[in-house]
Amino acid sequence: MLECQLWLSILIIYIFTKTYIMLILRLIIKIIMNKTIDIETGVPSEVVNLVFDNNYSPAQAWREYLKLSQVEVANKIGISQSAYSQYEKSQKLRKATRIKIAEALQIKPELLDF
């Protein structure tokens, strides 16, 4: 009887461990396949590369990363495309402007400060 309980306990531990490992592996595969990143907590490497390799402003890098046009972002803010283009060329954005752009891009304003 004791031996049966021992084997049953070992089996339960084995199944639990195997299931847990499979869940972790599925999560890792999902992250790798989708290149998932939580843009609320960090800046994707693609955005950083656009800023430093292509000399883009953070606003332009985020917009291109999110596959949005200047017209789309400008419309969300309520300004013309040419006015938005000037924002992207600016090295220093006013706080209110930065907040509007961040809202249009659906990111935190702090992510435009690097």
ZIFEN-V288794 format. One record per pair of residues at least 12 apart in sequence whose C-alpha atoms are under 6 Angstrom apart, sorted by the first residue. I is the first residue (numbers start at 1). J is the second residue. D is the distance in whole Angstrom. If there is no record, write none. Layout:
# ZIFEN-V288794
I | J | D
I | J | D
This chain:
# ZIFEN-V288794
47 | 61 | 5
47 | 62 | 6
58 | 112 | 5
59 | 88 | 6
60 | 88 | 6
73 | 104 | 6
76 | 104 | 6
